[in-house]
């Protein structure tokens, strides 16, 4: 078998097709990916299967230089770059709503100095980090800033207050910040996500 079978899915257009190539047509895996990526403008590889086994995207760098022996079946899923960014932004919006709904219970748990409360605060910090990452990706793709420097500084200021209070185990202060100031951060994110989504649409 000196052929490789390739199934291509373009999610944004709902298109699927299958092609066969000689195993020598591409020097390595990344050449195959680039071949299909350039066929569809702004497409991004989001999923891959080799011989029906799903390969997590984080391993792409490890396999990109692999060559074909023949007989492989490859499935590649692409999504539109803008569609992908929009999907992430919409997920970010949902996450903000979740935080808003749980803020008062996080505040109560912190006041009670429970382990659960401290876990929630750690999860909150990770969530904010993820939202900043989504916005910075959106900024790169759309070539526009969605959080002003002033808002970034305000976000930093509130988070530093929480960290300082954690360092001296002042749970009352952390609880107060969550009750009275944290919603400012959420508003900043809400507006940024909304503006970024409008920019795509």
N, C-alpha and C positions, 0 to 999 in steps of 0.2 A: 504493500500500500504506500504509494508515494504521494498520495493526495491528502489534503487536509480539508475537512468540511467546516464551513463557518456559517453560523446563524447570527444575523444582525437584527437588533431591535432598536428602532428609533422611537423612544417612548412618546416624545412630544407630538410626533406626527401619527402615532399609532401604526407605524409601518414595521413589517417583519419580512425579511427575505433570507434565502439561503444561497450560498455560493460554494463552489469547490475550487481549490487552487492546488497547484503543484507545491510540494513541500519546500522547493527551492526558490519559490517566488519571493519570499520574504527572508531576510537574513536573520531576523529575530522577532519576538513577540511584539515589541513596541512598533516595529515597522508595519505590522499587520494592523495594529490599533490606529496608527497615524493615517494609514491608507483610508480607513473608513471615517476617521474623524474629519479629514479634509473634504470628504464627499459632502458633508452636511455642515454648513457654517455654524459656528458657535456651539458645536456639540461637545459634550463631556462624557467620558466613560464613567458609568455609575455601577456597573455590575459585570462580572465575568465568570464564566464556567469553562472548565477544561475537562473534557471526557465526562461530562455531566456532573462534575464535582464543583460546587460553588467555591470560588477563591475570594476571600475578603480583600477589599480594595487596598488595605494597608500593606498587602504583600506584593503590590504591583511592581515596586522597585526591585524586588528580589527576582521576579520572573521576566522582567522586560527584556533582558538580554538572552533569554532561553531560545534555542533554535528548535525547529520542527523536525521530527524523525519520520513523519508520515503516518497517516492513520488517525491523527487526532481529530476530535470534534470540539470546536470552540464556539462558545456563545457569548456575544458581547452586547451589552445594553448601553445605549447612549441616551442622554437627555439634553435638552436645550439648556444652554448655560443660564439664560435669563429665567427660564422656567424653574430651573433648579434653585436659583437664588430666591425666587419668589416663594417657592415651597418652604425654604429655610426661614424666610421672613415671616410667613404665616404661622409656622411652628413657634417662632419666637413670640409672636403676638399671643398665641394660646398659652404659652408658658407664663407670660406676664399676668394673664387673667388668673391662672392657677395660684401664682404667688399672692396676688391681691386677695384671693379668697382665703388663703391660709395664713396671712400675715398676723392676724390677731391671735390665732392659736400658737404660732411660733413665739410671739411675744409673751403669752401666758406661760408656755413651757420654760422659756428663759427665766422668767420671774420666779418660777418654782425651782430653778437650777437643775432641771432634769437632764439626763443623758440625751433623751429624745430631742430636747430643745437645742442642745449643742450640736447634735447631728444635723438638725434642720438648718442651723446657721451655716454649717460647713457646706451643705447642699446648696444653700442660697448663694454662697460665694462662688461655687462652681458654676451655677446657673448664670450668674451675672457675667462671668468670664466667657461662657459659651455665647451669650447674647452679644458681647463686645466683638467676639470673633466673627459672628454672622454679619454684624454691621460693617466690620472692616472688609470682609469679603465682598459685600454689596457695594461698598465704596470703590473697591478696586475695579469691579466689573462695570459699574455705572459711572465711574470717574467723577464721583461727587461725595462730599462729606455730609454725613447725616446727623452727627453730634458735634455741636460747637465746642470750642476749647473751653469756654466758660462752663458749659454743661458737664464736660469731662472732669473739670476741676471740682465742680460741686459734687459729682458722684464720688470722686476720690476723697474729698473732705468728709463726707458722711461715712464712707467705709473705714477711713482711718479712725474716726471717732469710735466706731464699733470695735475695731482692733484694739485701740487704747483701753477701752472699757473691759474688753476680754482679758487683757494683760493684767489688770488689777482686779479681775473677777467681780466687776461692778454690774451685776445682772439687772439692777433697777435701771441703770443708765442705758444699757443695751435695749431693754424693753421699751424705754421712753423713745429712743431713737427709732425703733421699729414702728412705734405707734404714731410718732409725729413727724419724722423726717424722711423715712424710707420711701414713702409714697412719691416723694419728689423724684427719686431715681427711676421709679416705675413710669412716671409721667414722661421723663426724658426719653426712656426707651420706647414708650408708646408712640410718641411723636416721631421719633427717628424711624421706627418700623413703618409707620403709616406713610411717611414721606418717601421712603425707599420703595414701598409697594406702588405708590402713585407714580413714581418715576418709571417703573417697569411697564405699568399699564398705559 
